[in-house]
Amino acid sequence: MSVNDNFIGVGGLVLRDNDYLMVRHAYGEYRGFWILPGGRVRAGEAIHAAVEREIHEETGIFTEARNVIALRSRCRNDTTTDLYVVFLMKYKAGEPVADGREVDDARFFSGSEVMAMDNVIVLSRIIVGAHMNNTLHMLPRNTLFDPYSPDCSEAQLFM
């Protein structure tokens, strides 16, 4: 029997006054690099709730998940597939303050600043660039249809 170590990560594109929220990772493979805020989905947690929680934990910013704007899948090894879901977020409130554990800096940058930085994760640069060029494709959360049954309140459909 093979081991399954798959995991789901989430990230959010947060805009305030045409500036993008970015965090600088303080650990792991992305240490020292700027990336869209986000993290890992907890067991039993809805992905839209996970991205809202992660952004708040890392930066102190309150947001609301709106549309899915990107999916990235990669095989890390023979037993692990990493699925990363990126949302367009609605900024609600707060000033960015790094949590001091996972991220050591959190700030809003103009799009041109993000694109000029050399220590930005490639996927974050691609997403910011697509937003700047109005080429993002969005899958909004659909609240008109329940994809399973009327008593299944936890199911979420993006289409």
Beta strands, then each sheet from edge to edge (+ up, - down):
strand 1: 7-16
strand 2: 19-25
strand 3: 34-35
strand 4: 38-40
strand 5: 62-75
strand 6: 81-93
strand 7: 103-110
strand 8: 139-142
strand 9: 157-158
sheet 1: 3+ 2- 1+ 4-
sheet 2: 3+ 2- 1+ 6+ 5- 8+ 9-
sheet 3: 3+ 2- 7+
end
